[in-house]
C-alpha cells in the first residue's frame, strides 16, 4: 500500500523560518565582504548597498609644482588632470575650502592677482597667471565629482603588509591551540566522573557547573588576575606570560565544556560501560578505550566553540599579555591598525575577513560533528 505524505503548514513555517535566518546572517556578511573590496573614499561616503552605483564625492587635489609651468604667450600655465588615470566626472570645483563648489565645470574662475583656474569635466585643469609661479608646492583644487564604482584589493594589501602582523598571527595560534586543548582534556575527565562514577556530592558538583555557566567573564576577570599575580610572585613566574592566558581561557571554558561533555557521556549505552566493568576494566580504561572514542562529536563541538572564542578574544589577551609587540595577538594588532578613533572602515572590513580564515577552516573540518555534539543528551 502506497501512502502519499503531505507537508503540513508547520513544515512550511519551519522552512520559511530557516530561510529567514539564513538571509539575516548572509546579508551582513555579504555587506562586509563588499565593503572590504571597495575604494576607501567611496566606502566613507556611501553604504555597501550602493557599491554598483555612481557616488558623488567631494575631493581635494593639489596641482603640479611650479616647475611644471609652461609659458603660453604672456601667461604662465600649469596643466594636469585631477583623476590621474582613474575614472570620474567633475561637476563643480573651487579654489577655497570655504567654497569648494563655487564654480561650475568648464568655467574660467577668476582668482586673486589675475590668476585663473579652469577645470573640465574629464578632470583636466589649467592654472594661469600673468607672472611666473613660485614656490615648491602647487595650489589646492577642491572639486565635486561623480565617481564610478571601483573595487580594489588595496585594503587587503595594507593589512597584510602591516608591520608585526605575521608575529601577531603566530601569537594568536600560540594562545589559541593550547587554550583549546587544555580545557578539553580536563573537562573530558571531569565529565566522565560526573556521569558514571559514584561519589558523594556529585549532584552538587553538577549544579555548581551549571551555575558557573552564567557567571559574567568581566566579573571574575580582575579577581582571577590578582590571584594569578599572587601565585606568580610566590613561584617567581612573570605576570605577562602565555601560561597565564592559557589558564584563564581554561577556567572560563571549563563550565561549558564539562556541561556539554557530561550530557553526551551520560547518554552512552549503560550496557557497554557495565560490560567493560564485568570484564575487569578500570575507570581509566573505560574512559580511554570506550568513552573517549564515542564522545568525539561532543569533543569536536566544544573545540569549535572554544577555538572561535579564544581566536576572537581581545579583552583577556590585553589583560594577561599586554600590548607589547612581542606578545600582541592578531585582534590587538588589527585594533592598532584602526587608529585611535577607529575610523578606518576599509581596514576594519578587510581585517574581518582575514581573521576568519583559520576559524572557517576549523569549522568546516569539524562541522559534521557539531549538530550531534550539541544535541547530545537531548534524545535517548
C-alpha positions as CSV (number, residue, x, y, z in Angstrom):
1,X,0.0,0.0,0.0
2,X,1.4,3.3,-1.1
3,X,0.6,6.4,1.0
4,X,1.3,9.9,-0.1
5,X,2.8,12.2,2.5
6,X,1.6,15.8,2.6
7,X,3.6,18.6,4.1
8,X,1.9,20.3,7.0
9,X,1.7,24.1,7.4
10,X,4.2,23.7,10.3
11,X,6.7,22.2,7.9
12,X,6.4,25.2,5.6
13,X,6.7,27.5,8.6
14,X,9.9,25.8,9.7
15,X,11.4,26.1,6.2
16,X,10.4,29.8,5.9
17,X,12.0,30.5,9.4
18,X,15.2,28.7,8.4
19,X,15.4,30.7,5.1
20,X,14.7,33.9,7.0
21,X,17.5,33.2,9.5
22,X,19.9,32.3,6.6
23,X,19.1,35.6,4.9
24,X,19.6,37.6,8.1
25,X,23.1,36.1,8.6
26,X,24.1,36.2,4.9
27,X,23.3,39.9,4.2
28,X,25.7,41.4,6.8
29,X,28.4,39.0,5.7
30,X,27.9,39.9,2.1
31,X,27.9,43.6,3.0
32,X,31.1,43.2,5.0
33,X,32.9,41.5,2.0
34,X,31.7,44.1,-0.5
35,X,32.9,46.9,1.8
36,X,36.3,45.2,2.1
37,X,37.0,45.4,-1.6
38,X,35.6,48.9,-2.2
39,X,37.7,52.1,-2.6
40,X,38.1,53.7,0.8
41,X,36.9,57.1,-0.4
42,X,33.6,55.5,-1.7
43,X,33.3,53.4,1.5
44,X,33.4,56.5,3.7
45,X,30.7,58.3,1.7
46,X,28.1,55.6,0.9
47,X,26.9,52.3,2.1
48,X,27.8,48.9,0.6
49,X,24.3,48.5,-1.0
50,X,25.3,51.4,-3.3
51,X,28.5,49.7,-4.4
52,X,27.3,49.3,-8.0
53,X,26.1,52.8,-8.5
54,X,28.0,56.1,-9.1
55,X,28.9,58.0,-6.0
56,X,29.2,61.8,-5.6
57,X,32.3,62.7,-3.6
58,X,33.9,66.0,-2.5
59,X,37.6,65.6,-3.0
60,X,40.8,67.7,-2.8
61,X,43.8,67.6,-5.2
62,X,47.0,69.5,-5.5
63,X,48.1,71.0,-8.7
64,X,51.6,70.2,-10.1
65,X,54.5,72.1,-8.7
66,X,55.5,75.5,-10.2
67,X,58.5,73.8,-12.0
68,X,55.9,72.2,-14.3
69,X,54.7,75.5,-15.7
70,X,54.9,76.5,-19.3
71,X,54.7,79.9,-20.9
72,X,51.9,80.4,-23.3
73,X,52.0,83.8,-24.8
74,X,52.2,86.3,-21.9
75,X,50.9,83.9,-19.3
76,X,52.4,81.1,-17.3
77,X,50.2,77.9,-17.2
78,X,50.2,74.7,-15.1
79,X,48.2,71.9,-16.6
80,X,47.3,68.5,-15.3
81,X,44.5,66.0,-14.6
82,X,42.7,65.7,-11.2
83,X,41.9,62.0,-11.7
84,X,45.5,60.9,-12.6
85,X,44.4,57.8,-14.5
86,X,41.2,56.9,-12.6
87,X,37.7,57.5,-14.0
88,X,35.3,60.1,-13.0
89,X,33.3,63.2,-14.0
90,X,33.7,66.7,-12.5
91,X,30.5,68.5,-11.5
92,X,31.8,71.6,-9.7
93,X,35.1,73.0,-8.4
94,X,36.6,75.7,-6.2
95,X,39.8,77.2,-5.1
96,X,38.9,77.6,-1.4
97,X,37.9,75.2,1.3
98,X,35.1,77.6,2.3
99,X,33.6,77.5,-1.2
100,X,34.5,74.1,-2.7
101,X,31.7,74.1,-5.2
102,X,31.8,77.8,-6.2
103,X,32.2,77.3,-9.9
104,X,30.5,75.1,-12.5
105,X,32.6,72.7,-14.6
106,X,34.2,74.4,-17.6
107,X,34.0,77.9,-16.1
108,X,37.1,80.1,-16.1
109,X,37.3,81.1,-12.5
110,X,38.9,84.5,-11.7
111,X,41.2,84.2,-8.7
112,X,43.5,86.7,-6.9
113,X,46.2,88.7,-8.7
114,X,44.9,88.0,-12.1
115,X,45.2,84.2,-11.8
116,X,42.6,82.0,-13.3
117,X,41.6,78.3,-12.9
118,X,39.6,76.2,-15.3
119,X,38.5,72.6,-14.7
120,X,36.9,70.5,-17.4
121,X,34.5,67.6,-17.0
122,X,37.2,64.9,-17.6
123,X,39.4,66.3,-14.9
124,X,41.8,68.4,-16.9
125,X,42.7,71.7,-15.2
126,X,44.7,74.8,-16.1
127,X,46.1,77.3,-13.7
128,X,47.1,80.5,-15.4
129,X,49.0,83.5,-14.1
130,X,50.3,86.7,-15.6
131,X,53.5,86.3,-13.6
132,X,55.8,83.3,-13.1
133,X,54.6,80.7,-10.5
134,X,56.9,80.5,-7.5
135,X,57.3,78.1,-4.6
136,X,57.8,74.3,-4.2
137,X,54.1,73.2,-3.9
138,X,51.1,73.5,-6.2
139,X,47.8,75.1,-5.2
140,X,44.9,73.0,-3.9
141,X,41.9,72.4,-6.0
142,X,38.6,71.5,-4.4
143,X,36.1,69.7,-6.6
144,X,32.9,67.6,-6.6
145,X,32.9,64.6,-8.8
146,X,30.8,61.6,-9.8
147,X,33.0,58.5,-9.3
148,X,32.0,55.2,-10.9
149,X,32.2,52.0,-8.8
150,X,35.7,51.0,-8.0
151,X,36.8,47.7,-6.5
152,X,40.3,47.0,-5.3
153,X,42.4,44.7,-3.1
154,X,44.4,47.6,-1.7
155,X,42.7,47.2,1.6
156,X,43.9,43.7,2.0
157,X,47.4,44.6,0.9
158,X,47.5,47.3,3.5
159,X,46.5,44.9,6.3
160,X,48.7,42.0,5.2
161,X,51.8,44.3,4.7
162,X,51.4,45.9,8.2
163,X,54.4,45.6,10.4
164,X,54.1,42.9,13.1
165,X,51.1,41.2,11.5
166,X,52.9,37.9,11.0
167,X,54.2,37.8,14.5
168,X,50.8,38.5,15.9
169,X,49.3,35.7,13.8
170,X,51.8,33.3,15.4
171,X,51.0,34.7,18.8
172,X,47.3,34.0,18.3
173,X,48.0,30.4,17.3
174,X,50.3,30.1,20.4
175,X,47.4,31.2,22.6
176,X,44.5,29.5,20.8
177,X,45.8,25.9,20.3
178,X,46.8,25.2,23.9
179,X,43.8,27.1,25.3
180,X,41.5,24.8,23.2
181,X,43.2,21.5,24.0
182,X,43.8,22.0,27.8
183,X,40.1,22.5,28.7
184,X,39.0,19.6,26.5
185,X,41.4,17.3,28.3
186,X,40.4,18.5,31.8
187,X,36.7,18.6,31.0
188,X,36.7,15.1,29.5
189,X,37.9,13.5,32.7
190,X,35.5,15.6,34.8
191,X,32.6,14.8,32.6
192,X,33.2,11.1,32.8
193,X,33.5,11.3,36.6
194,X,30.2,13.2,36.9
195,X,28.4,10.9,34.5
196,X,29.5,7.4,35.6
197,X,31.5,7.4,38.8
198,X,29.6,7.2,42.1
199,X,30.8,9.5,44.9
200,X,29.2,11.8,47.5
201,X,28.4,15.4,46.3
202,X,28.2,14.5,42.6
203,X,24.8,16.2,42.2
204,X,26.1,19.4,43.9
205,X,29.1,19.5,41.6
206,X,26.8,19.2,38.5
207,X,24.7,22.1,39.9
208,X,27.8,24.2,40.5
209,X,29.0,23.6,36.9
210,X,25.6,24.7,35.6
211,X,25.7,27.8,37.9
212,X,29.1,28.8,36.6
213,X,27.8,29.0,33.1
214,X,26.0,32.2,34.0
215,X,28.9,34.0,35.7
216,X,30.0,37.0,33.6
217,X,33.5,36.9,32.5
218,X,34.1,40.5,33.3
219,X,33.1,40.0,36.9
220,X,35.7,37.3,37.6
221,X,38.5,38.7,35.4
222,X,40.1,41.1,37.9
223,X,39.9,38.7,40.9
224,X,41.5,36.0,38.7
225,X,44.2,38.3,37.6
226,X,45.0,39.3,41.2
227,X,45.1,35.6,42.2
228,X,47.4,34.8,39.3
229,X,49.8,37.6,40.2
230,X,50.0,36.5,43.8
231,X,50.7,32.9,42.7
232,X,53.2,34.1,40.1
233,X,55.1,36.2,42.7
234,X,55.3,33.2,45.0
235,X,56.7,30.9,42.3
236,X,58.7,33.6,40.5
237,X,56.6,33.5,37.3
238,X,56.1,36.7,35.3
239,X,52.6,38.2,35.1
240,X,52.6,38.6,31.3
241,X,53.1,35.1,30.0
242,X,51.3,32.6,27.8
243,X,50.8,30.3,30.9
244,X,48.5,32.9,32.4
245,X,46.3,33.3,29.4
246,X,46.1,29.6,28.9
247,X,44.9,29.1,32.5
248,X,42.4,32.0,32.1
249,X,40.8,30.6,29.0
250,X,40.8,27.1,30.5
251,X,39.0,28.4,33.6
252,X,36.4,30.3,31.6
253,X,35.8,27.5,29.1
254,X,35.6,24.6,31.6
255,X,31.9,25.0,32.7
256,X,30.6,24.8,29.2
257,X,33.0,22.0,28.3
258,X,32.0,19.9,31.4
259,X,28.3,20.6,30.9
260,X,28.4,19.7,27.2
261,X,30.5,16.6,27.5
262,X,28.7,15.3,30.6
263,X,25.4,15.5,28.8
264,X,26.8,13.4,25.9
265,X,28.7,10.8,28.0
266,X,25.7,10.2,30.4
267,X,23.7,9.3,27.3
268,X,26.0,6.5,26.2
269,X,24.5,2.9,26.5
270,X,24.9,1.7,30.1
271,X,25.3,-1.9,28.8
272,X,28.7,-1.0,27.3
273,X,30.0,0.5,30.5
274,X,28.8,-2.3,32.7
275,X,30.1,-5.0,30.3
276,X,33.5,-3.4,30.5
277,X,33.5,-3.3,34.3
278,X,32.4,-7.0,34.4
279,X,35.5,-7.8,32.2
280,X,37.7,-6.1,34.8
281,X,38.3,-2.8,33.1
282,X,39.2,0.1,35.3
283,X,37.5,3.5,35.1
284,X,40.6,4.9,33.3
285,X,40.5,2.0,30.7
286,X,36.7,2.5,30.2
287,X,37.3,6.3,29.7
288,X,40.3,5.9,27.4
289,X,39.1,2.9,25.2
290,X,35.3,3.3,25.2
291,X,34.0,6.7,26.3
292,X,36.6,8.9,24.6
293,X,36.3,7.5,21.1
294,X,32.5,7.5,21.3
295,X,32.5,11.1,22.6
296,X,34.3,12.6,19.6
297,X,31.2,14.5,18.3
298,X,30.9,16.3,21.6
299,X,34.6,17.0,21.8
300,X,34.6,18.4,18.3
301,X,31.6,20.6,19.1
302,X,33.2,22.2,22.1
303,X,36.5,22.5,20.2
304,X,34.8,24.7,17.6
305,X,33.2,27.0,20.2
306,X,36.4,27.3,22.3
307,X,38.6,27.9,19.3
308,X,36.4,30.6,17.9
309,X,36.1,32.3,21.3
310,X,39.8,32.3,22.0
311,X,40.8,33.3,18.5
312,X,38.5,36.3,18.5
313,X,39.3,37.3,22.1
314,X,40.8,40.7,22.8
315,X,39.9,41.5,26.4
316,X,41.7,38.6,28.1
317,X,44.7,38.9,25.8
318,X,45.1,42.6,26.8
319,X,44.9,41.8,30.5
320,X,47.1,38.7,30.6
321,X,49.6,39.5,27.7
322,X,49.5,43.3,27.4
323,X,50.1,45.4,24.3
324,X,53.7,44.9,23.7
325,X,54.7,43.8,20.2
326,X,56.3,40.6,21.4
327,X,53.1,39.1,22.7
328,X,50.3,41.0,20.9
329,X,47.7,38.8,19.3
330,X,46.1,39.3,15.9
331,X,43.0,41.1,17.2
332,X,45.2,43.5,19.1
333,X,47.4,44.2,16.0
334,X,44.3,44.9,13.9
335,X,43.0,47.2,16.5
336,X,46.2,49.2,16.3
337,X,45.7,49.5,12.5
338,X,42.3,51.1,13.0
339,X,43.9,54.2,14.7
340,X,42.9,55.9,17.9
341,X,39.4,56.9,16.6
342,X,38.6,53.7,14.8
343,X,37.5,55.5,11.6
344,X,39.4,53.4,9.1
345,X,36.5,51.3,7.9
346,X,38.4,49.8,5.0
347,X,40.9,48.3,7.4
348,X,38.2,47.0,9.7
349,X,36.3,45.2,6.9
350,X,39.4,43.7,5.3
351,X,40.7,42.6,8.7
352,X,37.4,40.9,9.5
353,X,37.8,38.5,6.5
354,X,41.5,37.9,7.2
355,X,40.8,36.9,10.8
356,X,38.0,34.4,9.9
357,X,40.2,32.3,7.6
358,X,41.6,30.0,10.3
359,X,38.2,29.7,12.2
360,X,36.5,28.8,8.9
361,X,39.0,26.0,8.3
362,X,38.4,24.7,11.8
363,X,34.6,24.9,11.5
364,X,34.3,23.2,8.1
365,X,36.7,20.4,9.2
366,X,34.6,19.6,12.3
367,X,31.1,20.9,11.3
368,X,29.8,17.4,10.6
369,X,30.1,16.6,14.4
370,X,28.6,20.0,15.5
371,X,24.9,19.1,15.5
372,X,25.4,15.7,17.0
373,X,27.5,17.2,19.8
374,X,25.1,20.0,20.5
375,X,22.1,17.6,20.7
376,X,23.9,15.3,22.9
377,X,21.7,14.0,25.7
378,X,18.5,15.6,24.4
379,X,17.2,12.4,22.7
380,X,17.8,8.9,24.2
